[in-house]
């Protein structure tokens, strides 16, 4: 199981894994074409290397501490956390102008789960117990 997407001087970008060691965001990413994957990875690299993405059409604060990588036509939601980490929570294809509420709710629940499991010392410990 590989959490790491990209490590830069400003941020480390990681996939989120649930308690069953599944990553919806990574599974979605793996369904994309090579070009779509590259579009996402370029944005990840810019954030990790530079610390921010100025183009709001490519990266945006969606409120409630949830942010979106926006490589058209896809979206990858994420959040910032301690240790200069960005956790990618879920991925989906954009089909409307507004962020679907259910996708944002998923990201918020994932953030809560991640923070709780990290606090309890079990999020990264699972990988070591495999």
N, CA, C and O atoms as CSV, one atom per row, in Angstrom:
chain,resi,resn,atom,element,x,y,z
A,1,UNK,N,N,0.860,-1.174,0.000
A,1,UNK,CA,C,0.000,0.000,0.000
A,1,UNK,C,C,0.903,1.233,0.000
A,1,UNK,O,O,1.818,1.349,0.815
A,2,UNK,N,N,0.635,2.126,-0.905
A,2,UNK,CA,C,1.472,3.315,-1.058
A,2,UNK,C,C,0.622,4.564,-0.845
A,2,UNK,O,O,-0.253,4.873,-1.653
A,3,UNK,N,N,0.886,5.276,0.244
A,3,UNK,CA,C,0.183,6.527,0.516
A,3,UNK,C,C,0.675,7.649,-0.390
A,3,UNK,O,O,-0.118,8.455,-0.877
A,4,UNK,N,N,1.967,7.697,-0.608
A,4,UNK,CA,C,2.618,8.838,-1.243
A,4,UNK,C,C,2.245,8.994,-2.715
A,4,UNK,O,O,2.336,8.049,-3.499
A,5,UNK,N,N,1.822,10.208,-3.072
A,5,UNK,CA,C,1.646,10.576,-4.478
A,5,UNK,C,C,2.880,11.353,-4.916
A,5,UNK,O,O,3.494,11.043,-5.937
A,6,UNK,N,N,3.237,12.375,-4.124
A,6,UNK,CA,C,4.395,13.203,-4.466
A,6,UNK,C,C,4.869,13.930,-3.213
A,6,UNK,O,O,4.064,14.408,-2.413
A,7,UNK,N,N,6.182,14.006,-3.057
A,7,UNK,CA,C,6.758,14.735,-1.928
A,7,UNK,C,C,7.592,15.888,-2.453
A,7,UNK,O,O,8.540,15.687,-3.213
A,8,UNK,N,N,7.234,17.099,-2.042
A,8,UNK,CA,C,7.979,18.284,-2.442
A,8,UNK,C,C,8.455,19.043,-1.221
A,8,UNK,O,O,8.194,18.627,-0.093
A,9,UNK,N,N,9.154,20.156,-1.430
A,9,UNK,CA,C,9.666,20.935,-0.298
A,9,UNK,C,C,8.562,21.630,0.512
A,9,UNK,O,O,8.756,21.920,1.693
A,10,UNK,N,N,7.429,21.895,-0.100
A,10,UNK,CA,C,6.343,22.599,0.593
A,10,UNK,C,C,5.315,21.643,1.191
A,10,UNK,O,O,4.875,21.837,2.325
A,11,UNK,N,N,4.929,20.610,0.436
A,11,UNK,CA,C,3.909,19.665,0.892
A,11,UNK,C,C,4.230,18.254,0.429
A,11,UNK,O,O,4.899,18.035,-0.581
A,12,UNK,N,N,3.723,17.301,1.215
A,12,UNK,CA,C,3.692,15.897,0.822
A,12,UNK,C,C,2.236,15.581,0.502
A,12,UNK,O,O,1.353,15.816,1.326
A,13,UNK,N,N,1.986,15.052,-0.686
A,13,UNK,CA,C,0.623,14.742,-1.123
A,13,UNK,C,C,0.431,13.227,-1.031
A,13,UNK,O,O,1.245,12.455,-1.536
A,14,UNK,N,N,-0.669,12.813,-0.370
A,14,UNK,CA,C,-0.927,11.394,-0.142
A,14,UNK,C,C,-2.352,11.012,-0.523
A,14,UNK,O,O,-3.257,11.846,-0.512
A,15,UNK,N,N,-2.536,9.729,-0.863
A,15,UNK,CA,C,-3.863,9.143,-1.033
A,15,UNK,C,C,-4.416,8.812,0.354
A,15,UNK,O,O,-3.658,8.449,1.253
A,16,UNK,N,N,-5.718,8.936,0.529
A,16,UNK,CA,C,-6.390,8.475,1.742
A,16,UNK,C,C,-6.779,7.008,1.561
A,16,UNK,O,O,-7.247,6.604,0.497
A,17,UNK,N,N,-6.577,6.221,2.619
A,17,UNK,CA,C,-7.020,4.820,2.653
A,17,UNK,C,C,-7.993,4.633,3.811
A,17,UNK,O,O,-7.758,5.120,4.916
A,18,UNK,N,N,-9.095,3.918,3.546
A,18,UNK,CA,C,-10.057,3.639,4.614
A,18,UNK,C,C,-9.570,2.473,5.475
A,18,UNK,O,O,-8.472,1.958,5.263
A,19,UNK,N,N,-10.377,2.064,6.433
A,19,UNK,CA,C,-9.972,1.003,7.359
A,19,UNK,C,C,-9.792,-0.349,6.676
A,19,UNK,O,O,-9.104,-1.225,7.202
A,20,UNK,N,N,-10.403,-0.523,5.511
A,20,UNK,CA,C,-10.236,-1.761,4.732
A,20,UNK,C,C,-9.037,-1.665,3.791
A,20,UNK,O,O,-8.819,-2.536,2.948
A,21,UNK,N,N,-8.259,-0.585,3.952
A,21,UNK,CA,C,-7.064,-0.326,3.140
A,21,UNK,C,C,-7.404,-0.105,1.671
A,21,UNK,O,O,-6.645,-0.486,0.781
A,22,UNK,N,N,-8.557,0.518,1.430
A,22,UNK,CA,C,-8.995,0.870,0.080
A,22,UNK,C,C,-8.903,2.382,-0.091
A,22,UNK,O,O,-9.177,3.145,0.836
A,23,UNK,N,N,-8.513,2.800,-1.292
A,23,UNK,CA,C,-8.457,4.221,-1.616
A,23,UNK,C,C,-9.349,4.485,-2.821
A,23,UNK,O,O,-9.004,4.111,-3.942
A,24,UNK,N,N,-10.491,5.124,-2.600
A,24,UNK,CA,C,-11.397,5.444,-3.699
A,24,UNK,C,C,-10.719,6.387,-4.677
A,24,UNK,O,O,-10.861,6.233,-5.890
A,25,UNK,N,N,-9.983,7.362,-4.158
A,25,UNK,CA,C,-9.325,8.343,-5.026
A,25,UNK,C,C,-8.298,7.670,-5.929
A,25,UNK,O,O,-8.240,7.959,-7.124
A,26,UNK,N,N,-7.487,6.776,-5.367
A,26,UNK,CA,C,-6.497,6.057,-6.167
A,26,UNK,C,C,-7.178,5.141,-7.175
A,26,UNK,O,O,-6.748,5.065,-8.326
A,27,UNK,N,N,-8.232,4.445,-6.762
A,27,UNK,CA,C,-8.962,3.564,-7.682
A,27,UNK,C,C,-9.519,4.372,-8.854
A,27,UNK,O,O,-9.457,3.929,-10.001
A,28,UNK,N,N,-10.066,5.563,-8.565
A,28,UNK,CA,C,-10.578,6.423,-9.633
A,28,UNK,C,C,-9.439,6.875,-10.544
A,28,UNK,O,O,-9.556,6.815,-11.768
A,29,UNK,N,N,-8.353,7.320,-9.954
A,29,UNK,CA,C,-7.174,7.767,-10.710
A,29,UNK,C,C,-6.716,6.682,-11.689
A,29,UNK,O,O,-6.370,6.977,-12.833
A,30,UNK,N,N,-6.719,5.441,-11.236
A,30,UNK,CA,C,-6.250,4.332,-12.073
A,30,UNK,C,C,-7.152,4.059,-13.268
A,30,UNK,O,O,-6.733,3.379,-14.203
A,31,UNK,N,N,-8.396,4.578,-13.262
A,31,UNK,CA,C,-9.299,4.414,-14.406
A,31,UNK,C,C,-9.070,5.477,-15.481
A,31,UNK,O,O,-9.587,5.355,-16.592
A,32,UNK,N,N,-8.305,6.508,-15.162
A,32,UNK,CA,C,-8.109,7.629,-16.083
A,32,UNK,C,C,-7.114,7.288,-17.185
A,32,UNK,O,O,-6.297,6.377,-17.052
A,33,UNK,N,N,-7.204,8.038,-18.269
A,33,UNK,CA,C,-6.228,7.903,-19.351
A,33,UNK,C,C,-4.876,8.432,-18.879
A,33,UNK,O,O,-4.797,9.125,-17.864
A,34,UNK,N,N,-3.833,8.112,-19.601
A,34,UNK,CA,C,-2.492,8.592,-19.260
A,34,UNK,C,C,-2.470,10.121,-19.235
A,34,UNK,O,O,-1.882,10.718,-18.333
A,35,UNK,N,N,-3.104,10.752,-20.215
A,35,UNK,CA,C,-3.133,12.220,-20.258
A,35,UNK,C,C,-3.867,12.810,-19.054
A,35,UNK,O,O,-3.420,13.803,-18.481
A,36,UNK,N,N,-4.997,12.198,-18.666
A,36,UNK,CA,C,-5.745,12.697,-17.507
A,36,UNK,C,C,-4.939,12.516,-16.219
A,36,UNK,O,O,-4.953,13.382,-15.344
A,37,UNK,N,N,-4.241,11.388,-16.111
A,37,UNK,CA,C,-3.377,11.165,-14.945
A,37,UNK,C,C,-2.283,12.231,-14.893
A,37,UNK,O,O,-2.003,12.798,-13.837
A,38,UNK,N,N,-1.675,12.490,-16.038
A,38,UNK,CA,C,-0.613,13.498,-16.107
A,38,UNK,C,C,-1.126,14.880,-15.704
A,38,UNK,O,O,-0.439,15.615,-14.994
A,39,UNK,N,N,-2.337,15.236,-16.155
A,39,UNK,CA,C,-2.923,16.535,-15.798
A,39,UNK,C,C,-3.056,16.672,-14.282
A,39,UNK,O,O,-2.758,17.726,-13.722
A,40,UNK,N,N,-3.503,15.612,-13.627
A,40,UNK,CA,C,-3.626,15.621,-12.167
A,40,UNK,C,C,-2.255,15.724,-11.508
A,40,UNK,O,O,-2.060,16.518,-10.588
A,41,UNK,N,N,-1.312,14.923,-11.976
A,41,UNK,CA,C,0.017,14.897,-11.362
A,41,UNK,C,C,0.759,16.223,-11.510
A,41,UNK,O,O,1.544,16.592,-10.636
A,42,UNK,N,N,0.521,16.939,-12.601
A,42,UNK,CA,C,1.129,18.267,-12.772
A,42,UNK,C,C,0.649,19.195,-11.656
A,42,UNK,O,O,1.448,19.924,-11.069
A,43,UNK,N,N,-0.652,19.171,-11.363
A,43,UNK,CA,C,-1.193,20.019,-10.295
A,43,UNK,C,C,-0.643,19.612,-8.932
A,43,UNK,O,O,-0.301,20.467,-8.115
A,44,UNK,N,N,-0.558,18.308,-8.689
A,44,UNK,CA,C,0.000,17.800,-7.431
A,44,UNK,C,C,1.433,18.290,-7.263
A,44,UNK,O,O,1.821,18.754,-6.191
A,45,UNK,N,N,2.209,18.181,-8.330
A,45,UNK,CA,C,3.617,18.585,-8.270
A,45,UNK,C,C,3.750,20.083,-7.993
A,45,UNK,O,O,4.586,20.491,-7.187
A,46,UNK,N,N,2.936,20.900,-8.650
A,46,UNK,CA,C,2.995,22.352,-8.432
A,46,UNK,C,C,2.695,22.679,-6.970
A,46,UNK,O,O,3.410,23.469,-6.353
A,47,UNK,N,N,1.643,22.078,-6.412
A,47,UNK,CA,C,1.307,22.351,-5.016
A,47,UNK,C,C,2.425,21.894,-4.083
A,47,UNK,O,O,2.799,22.621,-3.164
A,48,UNK,N,N,2.956,20.704,-4.310
A,48,UNK,CA,C,4.012,20.163,-3.446
A,48,UNK,C,C,5.306,20.964,-3.554
A,48,UNK,O,O,6.013,21.142,-2.562
A,49,UNK,N,N,5.613,21.445,-4.749
A,49,UNK,CA,C,6.866,22.171,-4.984
A,49,UNK,C,C,6.765,23.657,-4.624
A,49,UNK,O,O,7.669,24.211,-4.000
A,50,UNK,N,N,5.672,24.290,-5.015
A,50,UNK,CA,C,5.534,25.746,-4.871
A,50,UNK,C,C,4.739,26.167,-3.638
A,50,UNK,O,O,4.889,27.291,-3.160
A,51,UNK,N,N,3.897,25.274,-3.120
A,51,UNK,CA,C,3.107,25.595,-1.937
A,51,UNK,C,C,1.724,26.129,-2.218
A,51,UNK,O,O,0.902,26.236,-1.307
A,52,UNK,N,N,1.454,26.467,-3.463
A,52,UNK,CA,C,0.113,26.902,-3.842
A,52,UNK,C,C,-0.063,26.855,-5.346
A,52,UNK,O,O,0.899,26.843,-6.114
A,53,UNK,N,N,-1.337,26.828,-5.743
A,53,UNK,CA,C,-1.707,26.898,-7.159
A,53,UNK,C,C,-2.566,28.148,-7.283
A,53,UNK,O,O,-3.651,28.221,-6.707
A,54,UNK,N,N,-2.088,29.115,-8.023
A,54,UNK,CA,C,-2.777,30.400,-8.103
A,54,UNK,C,C,-4.031,30.361,-8.970
A,54,UNK,O,O,-4.961,31.134,-8.742
A,55,UNK,N,N,-4.070,29.477,-9.957
A,55,UNK,CA,C,-5.190,29.404,-10.887
A,55,UNK,C,C,-6.385,28.723,-10.219
A,55,UNK,O,O,-6.359,27.514,-9.989
A,56,UNK,N,N,-7.433,29.495,-9.906
A,56,UNK,CA,C,-8.617,28.952,-9.240
A,56,UNK,C,C,-9.391,27.982,-10.135
A,56,UNK,O,O,-10.237,27.231,-9.648
A,57,UNK,N,N,-9.110,27.993,-11.427
A,57,UNK,CA,C,-9.737,27.012,-12.310
A,57,UNK,C,C,-9.061,25.651,-12.193
A,57,UNK,O,O,-9.570,24.658,-12.713
A,58,UNK,N,N,-7.922,25.599,-11.516
A,58,UNK,CA,C,-7.173,24.344,-11.360
A,58,UNK,C,C,-7.136,23.838,-9.918
A,58,UNK,O,O,-6.982,22.639,-9.690
A,59,UNK,N,N,-7.278,24.746,-8.939
A,59,UNK,CA,C,-7.265,24.361,-7.521
A,59,UNK,C,C,-8.074,25.391,-6.761
A,59,UNK,O,O,-7.859,26.594,-6.904
A,60,UNK,N,N,-9.016,24.909,-5.945
A,60,UNK,CA,C,-9.939,25.856,-5.327
A,60,UNK,C,C,-10.340,25.420,-3.918
A,60,UNK,O,O,-10.477,24.231,-3.634
A,61,UNK,N,N,-10.523,26.406,-3.050
A,61,UNK,CA,C,-11.070,26.173,-1.716
A,61,UNK,C,C,-12.578,25.996,-1.858
A,61,UNK,O,O,-13.275,26.909,-2.303
A,62,UNK,N,N,-13.082,24.824,-1.481
A,62,UNK,CA,C,-14.510,24.531,-1.606
A,62,UNK,C,C,-15.263,24.771,-0.297
A,62,UNK,O,O,-16.455,24.477,-0.204
A,63,UNK,N,N,-14.571,25.303,0.716
A,63,UNK,CA,C,-15.191,25.552,2.013
A,63,UNK,C,C,-15.101,24.337,2.916
A,63,UNK,O,O,-14.838,23.227,2.455
A,64,UNK,N,N,-15.320,24.552,4.202
A,64,UNK,CA,C,-15.270,23.473,5.200
A,64,UNK,C,C,-13.929,22.743,5.201
A,64,UNK,O,O,-13.872,21.545,5.474
A,65,UNK,N,N,-12.854,23.467,4.895
A,65,UNK,CA,C,-11.488,22.925,4.880
A,65,UNK,C,C,-11.264,21.867,3.799
A,65,UNK,O,O,-10.327,21.072,3.880
A,66,UNK,N,N,-12.132,21.868,2.790
A,66,UNK,CA,C,-12.002,20.948,1.656
A,66,UNK,C,C,-11.570,21.757,0.436
A,66,UNK,O,O,-12.095,22.839,0.172
A,67,UNK,N,N,-10.604,21.212,-0.302
A,67,UNK,CA,C,-10.081,21.847,-1.510
A,67,UNK,C,C,-10.237,20.882,-2.675
A,67,UNK,O,O,-10.416,19.681,-2.475
A,68,UNK,N,N,-10.169,21.413,-3.900
A,68,UNK,CA,C,-10.333,20.572,-5.084
A,68,UNK,C,C,-9.226,20.818,-6.091
A,68,UNK,O,O,-8.993,21.949,-6.519
A,69,UNK,N,N,-8.541,19.731,-6.467
A,69,UNK,CA,C,-7.711,19.733,-7.670
A,69,UNK,C,C,-8.700,19.614,-8.821
A,69,UNK,O,O,-9.615,18.792,-8.768
A,70,UNK,N,N,-8.525,20.431,-9.868
A,70,UNK,CA,C,-9.524,20.476,-10.932
A,70,UNK,C,C,-8.925,20.248,-12.324
A,70,UNK,O,O,-9.001,21.129,-13.180
A,71,UNK,N,N,-8.333,19.073,-12.556
A,71,UNK,CA,C,-7.880,18.776,-13.917
A,71,UNK,C,C,-9.088,18.339,-14.751
A,71,UNK,O,O,-9.622,17.252,-14.527
A,72,UNK,N,N,-9.521,19.151,-15.690
A,72,UNK,CA,C,-10.744,18.861,-16.453
A,72,UNK,C,C,-10.640,17.517,-17.156
A,72,UNK,O,O,-9.582,17.195,-17.696
A,73,UNK,N,N,-11.706,16.721,-17.165
A,73,UNK,CA,C,-13.033,16.926,-16.565
A,73,UNK,C,C,-13.147,16.339,-15.160
A,73,UNK,O,O,-14.258,16.144,-14.666
A,74,UNK,N,N,-12.038,16.057,-14.519
A,74,UNK,CA,C,-12.048,15.352,-13.238
A,74,UNK,C,C,-11.872,16.292,-12.055
A,74,UNK,O,O,-11.422,17.430,-12.196
A,75,UNK,N,N,-12.239,15.784,-10.887
A,75,UNK,CA,C,-12.041,16.498,-9.633
A,75,UNK,C,C,-11.458,15.525,-8.615
A,75,UNK,O,O,-11.862,14.365,-8.533
A,76,UNK,N,N,-10.507,16.024,-7.847
A,76,UNK,CA,C,-9.958,15.272,-6.726
A,76,UNK,C,C,-10.047,16.181,-5.511
A,76,UNK,O,O,-9.414,17.236,-5.472
A,77,UNK,N,N,-10.832,15.775,-4.516
A,77,UNK,CA,C,-10.973,16.577,-3.309
A,77,UNK,C,C,-9.876,16.209,-2.324
A,77,UNK,O,O,-9.362,15.091,-2.330
A,78,UNK,N,N,-9.527,17.174,-1.476
A,78,UNK,CA,C,-8.424,16.965,-0.544
A,78,UNK,C,C,-8.553,17.920,0.629
A,78,UNK,O,O,-9.419,18.795,0.651
A,79,UNK,N,N,-7.667,17.731,1.609
A,79,UNK,CA,C,-7.570,18.657,2.732
A,79,UNK,C,C,-6.117,18.735,3.182
A,79,UNK,O,O,-5.319,17.831,2.934
A,80,UNK,N,N,-5.798,19.835,3.849
A,80,UNK,CA,C,-4.463,20.055,4.404
A,80,UNK,C,C,-4.464,19.575,5.851
A,80,UNK,O,O,-5.469,19.701,6.551
A,81,UNK,N,N,-3.339,19.025,6.298
A,81,UNK,CA,C,-3.236,18.550,7.673
A,81,UNK,C,C,-1.830,18.791,8.206
A,81,UNK,O,O,-0.962,19.287,7.488
A,82,UNK,N,N,-1.612,18.439,9.466
A,82,UNK,CA,C,-0.318,18.660,10.112
A,82,UNK,C,C,0.800,17.942,9.369
A,82,UNK,O,O,0.578,16.968,8.650
A,83,UNK,N,N,1.995,18.451,9.566
A,83,UNK,CA,C,3.147,17.836,8.925
A,83,UNK,C,C,3.266,18.198,7.459
A,83,UNK,O,O,3.890,17.479,6.679
A,84,UNK,N,N,2.659,19.328,7.088
A,84,UNK,CA,C,2.702,19.796,5.690
A,84,UNK,C,C,2.232,18.706,4.728
A,84,UNK,O,O,2.857,18.456,3.697
A,85,UNK,N,N,1.109,18.059,5.086
A,85,UNK,CA,C,0.537,17.017,4.237
A,85,UNK,C,C,-0.768,17.488,3.623
A,85,UNK,O,O,-1.512,18.273,4.211
A,86,UNK,N,N,-1.023,16.983,2.418
A,86,UNK,CA,C,-2.300,17.154,1.749
A,86,UNK,C,C,-2.804,15.744,1.478
A,86,UNK,O,O,-2.108,14.935,0.864
A,87,UNK,N,N,-4.022,15.453,1.939
A,87,UNK,CA,C,-4.595,14.122,1.795
A,87,UNK,C,C,-5.685,14.177,0.728
A,87,UNK,O,O,-6.656,14.921,0.864
A,88,UNK,N,N,-5.520,13.383,-0.336
A,88,UNK,CA,C,-6.505,13.317,-1.422
A,88,UNK,C,C,-7.565,12.300,-1.020
A,88,UNK,O,O,-7.264,11.125,-0.811
A,89,UNK,N,N,-8.809,12.762,-0.915
A,89,UNK,CA,C,-9.883,11.960,-0.329
A,89,UNK,C,C,-10.702,11.177,-1.339
A,89,UNK,O,O,-10.932,9.981,-1.158
A,90,UNK,N,N,-11.138,11.831,-2.390
A,90,UNK,CA,C,-12.007,11.174,-3.364
A,90,UNK,C,C,-11.866,11.843,-4.721
A,90,UNK,O,O,-11.522,13.019,-4.831
A,91,UNK,N,N,-12.143,11.050,-5.752
A,91,UNK,CA,C,-12.059,11.537,-7.122
A,91,UNK,C,C,-13.333,11.216,-7.867
A,91,UNK,O,O,-14.002,10.224,-7.576
A,92,UNK,N,N,-13.671,12.066,-8.839
A,92,UNK,CA,C,-14.885,11.858,-9.625
A,92,UNK,C,C,-14.819,12.718,-10.878
A,92,UNK,O,O,-14.008,13.638,-10.979
A,93,UNK,N,N,-15.696,12.397,-11.836
A,93,UNK,CA,C,-15.780,13.203,-13.046
A,93,UNK,C,C,-16.817,14.293,-12.831
A,93,UNK,O,O,-17.925,14.034,-12.361
A,94,UNK,N,N,-16.441,15.506,-13.181
A,94,UNK,CA,C,-17.346,16.647,-13.036
A,94,UNK,C,C,-18.417,16.563,-14.114
A,94,UNK,O,O,-18.115,16.437,-15.301
A,95,UNK,N,N,-19.682,16.636,-13.681
A,95,UNK,CA,C,-20.788,16.571,-14.635
A,95,UNK,C,C,-21.692,17.790,-14.557
A,95,UNK,O,O,-22.649,17.903,-15.323
A,96,UNK,N,N,-21.398,18.707,-13.633
A,96,UNK,CA,C,-22.206,19.912,-13.474
A,96,UNK,C,C,-21.304,21.051,-13.028
A,96,UNK,O,O,-20.142,20.839,-12.681
A,97,UNK,N,N,-21.849,22.261,-13.041
A,97,UNK,CA,C,-21.038,23.422,-12.678
A,97,UNK,C,C,-20.660,23.439,-11.209
A,97,UNK,O,O,-19.541,23.811,-10.859
A,98,UNK,N,N,-21.565,23.047,-10.363
A,98,UNK,CA,C,-21.348,23.127,-8.917
A,98,UNK,C,C,-20.802,21.802,-8.385
A,98,UNK,O,O,-21.115,20.730,-8.901
A,99,UNK,N,N,-19.981,21.903,-7.343
A,99,UNK,CA,C,-19.461,20.710,-6.681
A,99,UNK,C,C,-20.627,19.919,-6.092
A,99,UNK,O,O,-21.404,20.469,-5.312
A,100,UNK,N,N,-20.767,18.631,-6.450
A,100,UNK,CA,C,-21.854,17.826,-5.878
A,100,UNK,C,C,-21.733,17.746,-4.351
A,100,UNK,O,O,-20.669,17.432,-3.817
A,101,UNK,N,N,-22.830,18.033,-3.670
A,101,UNK,CA,C,-22.828,18.047,-2.200
A,101,UNK,C,C,-22.404,16.700,-1.629
A,101,UNK,O,O,-21.712,16.652,-0.613
A,102,UNK,N,N,-22.814,15.599,-2.274
A,102,UNK,CA,C,-22.458,14.282,-1.739
A,102,UNK,C,C,-20.954,14.039,-1.804
A,102,UNK,O,O,-20.405,13.375,-0.925
A,103,UNK,N,N,-20.282,14.555,-2.814
A,103,UNK,CA,C,-18.826,14.380,-2.909
A,103,UNK,C,C,-18.117,15.196,-1.830
A,103,UNK,O,O,-17.140,14.739,-1.236
A,104,UNK,N,N,-18.614,16.396,-1.584
A,104,UNK,CA,C,-18.019,17.218,-0.525
A,104,UNK,C,C,-18.257,16.569,0.839
A,104,UNK,O,O,-17.365,16.564,1.688
A,105,UNK,N,N,-19.451,16.026,1.050
A,105,UNK,CA,C,-19.746,15.347,2.320
A,105,UNK,C,C,-18.829,14.143,2.518
A,105,UNK,O,O,-18.360,13.895,3.629
A,106,UNK,N,N,-18.570,13.393,1.440
A,106,UNK,CA,C,-17.626,12.266,1.527
A,106,UNK,C,C,-16.267,12.756,2.000
A,106,UNK,O,O,-15.657,12.168,2.894
A,107,UNK,N,N,-15.802,13.836,1.394
A,107,UNK,CA,C,-14.485,14.380,1.743
A,107,UNK,C,C,-14.452,14.826,3.203
A,107,UNK,O,O,-13.457,14.607,3.893
A,108,UNK,N,N,-15.528,15.449,3.678
A,108,UNK,CA,C,-15.584,15.888,5.074
A,108,UNK,C,C,-15.560,14.698,6.033
A,108,UNK,O,O,-14.882,14.744,7.060
A,109,UNK,N,N,-16.293,13.637,5.706
A,109,UNK,CA,C,-16.298,12.431,6.548
A,109,UNK,C,C,-14.923,11.772,6.549
A,109,UNK,O,O,-14.445,11.308,7.585
A,110,UNK,N,N,-14.298,11.738,5.385
A,110,UNK,CA,C,-12.958,11.154,5.279
A,110,UNK,C,C,-11.970,11.963,6.113
A,110,UNK,O,O,-11.135,11.392,6.814
A,111,UNK,N,N,-12.061,13.281,6.042
A,111,UNK,CA,C,-11.170,14.138,6.839
A,111,UNK,C,C,-11.327,13.825,8.321
A,111,UNK,O,O,-10.340,13.673,9.042
A,112,UNK,N,N,-12.568,13.732,8.764
A,112,UNK,CA,C,-12.837,13.424,10.175
A,112,UNK,C,C,-12.258,12.054,10.540
A,112,UNK,O,O,-11.629,11.909,11.587
A,113,UNK,N,N,-12.466,11.059,9.690
A,113,UNK,CA,C,-11.942,9.711,9.939
A,113,UNK,C,C,-10.417,9.722,9.987
A,113,UNK,O,O,-9.812,9.143,10.889
A,114,UNK,N,N,-9.811,10.378,9.019
A,114,UNK,CA,C,-8.345,10.440,8.965
A,114,UNK,C,C,-7.783,11.066,10.242
A,114,UNK,O,O,-6.890,10.503,10.874
A,115,UNK,N,N,-8.310,12.229,10.615
A,115,UNK,CA,C,-7.801,12.934,11.794
A,115,UNK,C,C,-7.975,12.095,13.062
A,115,UNK,O,O,-7.092,12.072,13.919
A,116,UNK,N,N,-9.100,11.415,13.176
A,116,UNK,CA,C,-9.351,10.559,14.334
A,116,UNK,C,C,-8.373,9.388,14.376
A,116,UNK,O,O,-7.808,9.089,15.427
A,117,UNK,N,N,-8.173,8.729,13.243
A,117,UNK,CA,C,-7.280,7.573,13.196
A,117,UNK,C,C,-5.822,7.976,13.396
A,117,UNK,O,O,-5.054,7.231,14.004
A,118,UNK,N,N,-5.431,9.149,12.890
A,118,UNK,CA,C,-4.063,9.637,13.128
A,118,UNK,C,C,-3.885,9.948,14.612
A,118,UNK,O,O,-2.879,9.573,15.215
A,119,UNK,N,N,-4.867,10.635,15.195
A,119,UNK,CA,C,-4.803,10.982,16.624
A,119,UNK,C,C,-4.670,9.724,17.485
A,119,UNK,O,O,-3.931,9.713,18.470
A,120,UNK,N,N,-5.386,8.675,17.107
A,120,UNK,CA,C,-5.345,7.414,17.857
A,120,UNK,C,C,-4.117,6.565,17.525
A,120,UNK,O,O,-3.907,5.503,18.111
A,121,UNK,N,N,-3.313,7.046,16.581
A,121,UNK,CA,C,-2.085,6.335,16.230
A,121,UNK,C,C,-2.281,5.080,15.410
A,121,UNK,O,O,-1.414,4.207,15.382
A,122,UNK,N,N,-3.439,4.984,14.730
A,122,UNK,CA,C,-3.700,3.752,13.972
A,122,UNK,C,C,-3.722,3.932,12.457
A,122,UNK,O,O,-3.729,2.941,11.727
A,123,UNK,N,N,-3.733,5.173,11.965
A,123,UNK,CA,C,-3.824,5.352,10.507
A,123,UNK,C,C,-2.592,4.794,9.807
A,123,UNK,O,O,-2.721,3.934,8.936
A,124,UNK,N,N,-1.423,5.255,10.162
A,124,UNK,CA,C,-0.204,4.793,9.505
A,124,UNK,C,C,0.291,3.476,10.096
A,124,UNK,O,O,1.070,2.771,9.454
A,125,UNK,N,N,-0.140,3.134,11.297
A,125,UNK,CA,C,0.281,1.883,11.937
A,125,UNK,C,C,-0.219,0.669,11.173
A,125,UNK,O,O,0.451,-0.364,11.153
A,126,UNK,N,N,-1.398,0.774,10.534
A,126,UNK,CA,C,-1.952,-0.360,9.779
A,126,UNK,C,C,-0.984,-0.846,8.722
A,126,UNK,O,O,-0.826,-2.049,8.517
A,127,UNK,N,N,-0.336,0.097,8.049
A,127,UNK,CA,C,0.601,-0.272,6.987
A,127,UNK,C,C,1.734,-1.131,7.555
A,127,UNK,O,O,2.196,-2.067,6.902
A,128,UNK,N,N,2.168,-0.816,8.751
A,128,UNK,CA,C,3.272,-1.555,9.362
A,128,UNK,C,C,2.861,-2.939,9.838
A,128,UNK,O,O,3.715,-3.797,10.060
A,129,UNK,N,N,1.555,-3.165,9.997
A,129,UNK,CA,C,1.072,-4.451,10.494
A,129,UNK,C,C,0.727,-5.428,9.383
A,129,UNK,O,O,0.274,-6.537,9.665
A,130,UNK,N,N,0.926,-5.051,8.141
A,130,UNK,CA,C,0.568,-5.933,7.021
A,130,UNK,C,C,1.509,-7.102,6.920
A,130,UNK,O,O,1.355,-7.943,6.035
